[in-house]
Amino acid sequence: MLNFLIHLRLHYQFFILSGGYLLSGLLVDGPDWHQYGIQFLNVHVLLFGGATAFNSYWDKDEGPIGGLRHPPKMKRWMRNVSMLMQVAGLAWATVIGPVFALFYLISMILFWLYSTPLARWKGRPLLSLFAIGGSTGTNSLILGVLAAGADLTWLILIAGFGTALIMLSLYPISQLYQMDADRQRGDTTFAIQYGLAGVRRFFSVSFITGIAAVAISLSDLNVILAGGFSVLGMIVWGILYSWIISLKGEINEYRQVMKIKYVASVSFVMFIVTGLLLKHL
């Protein structure tokens, strides 16, 4: 049971993947904090945690993976429980309403397509980007908006697009130290397909475009907040790029890659949490 809990990688869900959901609380007025907080746990524990464990079962990694330097071995029952977690989360999602449940279900399907050998979008560079960007990026923010009791608007969708790009900008970087393991599984990941140069270019274009899109959505709330987000985003981009340029795609770079992901994601989350406190308290 402990090994299964480890594979949920909850620290990864809360610090790396929570930015989109939390951003929704900044973009809406007068959120229903009770449902918003409860569904945060549903999304990040049952949906993201369950999907992460499901993916770990099929990957069968023996080397370091995102958030785990020494992943314990998975057993068949863990795959079944990971699926049950997501189904339970979907049932819980119906409490909010059919639209919320629909977007929850879409994320479940994208996660399934990403991991299962029947589709294995993880091994297809562009499809993997679509699956990860849609589930942990755009849908994460949309689920937060709906849980808060707000309606979807064009600015919300622009913010969702920007969030997906920021999340995705870091995604191929985490594949760099796993290229040998991915080749052995037969997965042609983005890093394998486009190499180090492609990963660096993708990071810069996606990160900067994502920062711009989120800033546009924030400008409707507060121009100073949007400007501050843009400035912070460009500073973080400069720091991260100086680290990324030194990567060579070797397994011993795991710690460096995790530092990049945590600095980027925690900076994003801290800015949003600060904005939430200033706006609502």
C-alpha positions in Angstrom: 0.0 0.0 0.0 2.8 2.4 0.8 4.4 1.8 -2.6 1.1 2.7 -4.3 0.8 5.9 -2.3 4.3 6.8 -3.3 3.3 6.4 -7.0 0.5 8.9 -6.6 3.3 11.5 -6.3 1.1 13.9 -4.4 3.9 16.3 -3.9 4.2 16.5 -7.7 0.4 17.0 -8.1 0.3 19.8 -5.5 3.5 21.7 -6.4 3.9 21.1 -10.2 0.4 20.6 -11.5 -1.8 22.8 -9.3 -1.1 26.1 -11.1 -4.0 25.9 -13.6 -6.6 25.1 -11.0 -5.4 27.7 -8.6 -5.3 30.4 -11.3 -9.0 29.9 -11.8 -9.6 31.2 -8.3 -7.9 34.4 -9.2 -9.9 34.9 -12.4 -13.4 34.5 -10.9 -15.3 36.7 -8.5 -16.9 35.3 -5.3 -16.0 31.6 -5.7 -17.7 28.9 -3.7 -14.7 28.2 -1.6 -16.2 25.0 -0.1 -16.7 23.2 -3.3 -13.6 24.8 -4.8 -11.4 23.4 -2.1 -13.1 19.9 -2.0 -12.8 19.5 -5.8 -9.2 20.6 -5.7 -8.6 17.4 -3.8 -10.7 15.4 -6.2 -8.8 16.7 -9.2 -5.3 16.5 -7.8 -5.6 13.3 -5.7 -8.2 11.1 -7.4 -7.8 12.3 -11.0 -4.2 13.4 -11.4 -2.9 11.0 -8.7 -4.8 8.1 -10.1 -3.7 8.8 -13.7 -0.1 9.1 -12.6 -0.2 5.7 -10.9 -1.9 4.2 -14.0 0.8 5.6 -16.2 3.5 4.3 -13.8 2.1 0.8 -14.1 2.4 0.7 -17.9 5.8 2.5 -17.9 7.4 0.0 -15.5 10.3 2.4 -14.9 13.3 1.3 -12.9 15.2 4.5 -13.2 14.2 8.1 -12.0 10.9 9.5 -13.1 9.2 12.9 -12.4 9.1 13.4 -8.7 10.6 9.9 -7.8 14.2 9.2 -8.0 13.8 5.5 -7.0 10.2 4.4 -8.0 9.0 1.2 -6.4 7.7 -1.6 -8.6 4.0 -1.6 -9.5 1.7 -4.6 -9.1 -1.5 -5.4 -11.1 -3.8 -4.4 -8.3 -2.3 -1.0 -8.3 -3.4 -0.4 -11.9 -7.0 -1.5 -10.9 -7.0 0.8 -7.9 -5.7 3.7 -9.9 -8.6 3.3 -12.3 -11.1 3.0 -9.5 -9.8 6.2 -8.0 -10.5 8.1 -11.2 -14.0 6.5 -11.6 -14.8 7.5 -8.0 -13.6 11.0 -8.7 -15.9 11.2 -11.8 -18.8 10.1 -9.6 -17.9 12.8 -7.1 -17.6 15.3 -10.0 -21.3 14.9 -10.8 -22.0 16.8 -7.5 -20.9 20.0 -9.3 -22.9 19.3 -12.4 -22.8 17.7 -15.8 -20.5 20.2 -17.4 -17.9 19.7 -14.7 -18.2 15.9 -14.9 -17.8 16.1 -18.7 -14.5 18.0 -18.5 -13.4 15.6 -15.7 -14.3 12.6 -18.0 -12.4 14.2 -20.9 -9.3 14.4 -18.8 -9.7 10.8 -17.8 -9.9 9.7 -21.4 -6.8 11.8 -22.4 -4.9 10.2 -19.5 -6.0 6.8 -20.6 -5.0 7.4 -24.2 -1.7 8.7 -23.1 -0.7 5.6 -21.1 -2.5 2.5 -22.3 -0.7 0.2 -24.7 -3.9 0.2 -26.8 -3.3 3.8 -27.8 0.0 4.9 -26.2 -0.1 8.6 -27.1 2.9 9.0 -24.8 5.0 7.5 -27.7 3.7 9.9 -30.2 5.2 13.4 -29.8 2.3 15.6 -30.9 -0.5 13.5 -29.5 1.3 13.4 -26.1 1.5 17.2 -26.1 -2.3 17.3 -26.8 -3.1 14.8 -24.0 -0.9 16.5 -21.3 -1.8 20.1 -22.3 -5.5 19.3 -22.4 -5.7 17.3 -19.2 -3.2 19.0 -16.8 -3.4 22.5 -18.4 -6.6 23.7 -20.0 -9.0 21.3 -18.3 -7.3 21.9 -14.9 -8.2 25.6 -15.1 -11.7 24.9 -16.5 -12.4 22.5 -13.7 -11.4 25.1 -11.1 -13.6 27.7 -12.7 -16.6 25.4 -12.7 -16.0 24.2 -9.2 -15.9 27.8 -8.1 -19.4 28.3 -9.5 -18.4 30.6 -12.4 -19.1 30.5 -16.1 -16.6 29.9 -18.9 -15.7 33.0 -20.9 -13.2 33.8 -23.7 -10.7 35.2 -21.2 -11.0 32.0 -19.2 -10.3 30.0 -22.3 -7.3 32.2 -23.2 -6.0 31.6 -19.7 -6.5 27.9 -20.1 -4.6 28.0 -23.4 -1.8 29.9 -21.7 -1.7 27.5 -18.7 -1.4 24.5 -21.0 1.5 26.1 -22.9 3.4 26.9 -19.6 2.8 23.3 -18.4 3.8 21.9 -21.8 7.0 24.0 -22.0 8.4 21.9 -19.2 7.1 18.5 -20.3 9.7 17.5 -23.0 12.5 18.6 -20.6 11.5 15.8 -18.2 11.9 13.3 -21.1 15.6 14.2 -21.6 17.0 11.9 -18.9 14.6 9.1 -19.8 15.4 8.8 -23.5 17.2 5.5 -23.2 14.3 4.0 -21.2 11.7 5.3 -23.6 13.6 3.9 -26.6 13.7 0.5 -24.9 9.9 0.6 -24.5 9.5 1.7 -28.1 8.2 5.2 -27.3 9.1 7.9 -29.6 8.8 10.9 -27.3 9.1 14.6 -28.2 12.7 14.6 -26.9 13.7 11.7 -29.0 11.9 13.0 -32.1 13.2 16.6 -32.0 16.4 16.3 -29.8 17.9 18.8 -27.4 17.7 21.7 -29.8 14.0 21.1 -30.4 13.3 20.8 -26.7 15.0 24.1 -26.0 13.1 25.9 -28.8 9.8 24.4 -27.8 10.4 25.5 -24.2 11.1 29.1 -25.1 8.2 29.5 -27.6 5.7 27.7 -25.4 6.7 29.3 -22.1 6.8 32.9 -23.4 3.5 32.5 -25.4 1.9 31.0 -22.3 3.0 33.8 -20.1 1.6 36.3 -22.6 -1.8 34.5 -22.8 -2.2 34.3 -19.0 -1.1 38.0 -18.7 -3.9 38.9 -21.2 -6.5 37.2 -19.1 -5.1 38.8 -15.9 -5.2 42.3 -17.5 -9.0 42.2 -17.3 -8.6 41.7 -13.6 -5.8 44.1 -12.8 -3.3 45.7 -15.3 -0.6 45.9 -12.6 -1.0 42.2 -11.7 -0.8 41.3 -15.4 2.4 43.4 -15.8 3.9 41.9 -12.7 3.2 38.4 -13.9 4.8 39.2 -17.3 8.0 40.5 -15.7 8.3 37.6 -13.3 7.6 35.2 -16.1 10.4 36.6 -18.2 12.8 36.6 -15.3 12.0 32.9 -14.6 12.3 32.1 -18.3 15.8 33.6 -18.4 16.9 31.6 -15.3 15.4 28.4 -16.6 16.9 28.8 -20.1 20.4 29.3 -18.6 20.0 25.9 -16.9 18.3 24.1 -19.9 21.1 25.1 -22.3 23.5 23.1 -20.2 21.5 19.8 -20.4 22.9 17.0 -22.5 20.1 14.4 -22.2 21.8 12.1 -19.7 20.2 10.2 -16.9 22.4 11.8 -14.2 20.7 15.1 -15.0 17.6 14.1 -13.2 18.2 16.4 -10.2 18.9 19.4 -12.5 15.7 18.7 -14.5 13.6 18.4 -11.3 15.1 21.7 -10.1 14.0 23.4 -13.4 10.4 22.0 -13.0 10.1 22.9 -9.4 11.4 26.4 -9.8 9.1 27.1 -12.7 6.0 25.6 -11.2 6.5 26.8 -7.6 7.1 30.3 -8.9 3.8 30.1 -10.9 1.9 28.8 -7.9 3.4 31.3 -5.4 2.5 34.2 -7.6 -1.1 32.9 -8.0 -1.5 32.2 -4.3 -0.2 35.7 -3.5 -2.7 37.2 -5.9 -5.5 35.1 -4.4 -4.7 36.4 -0.9 -4.6 40.0 -2.1 -7.8 39.7 -4.1 -10.0 37.7 -1.7 -8.6 38.6 1.8 
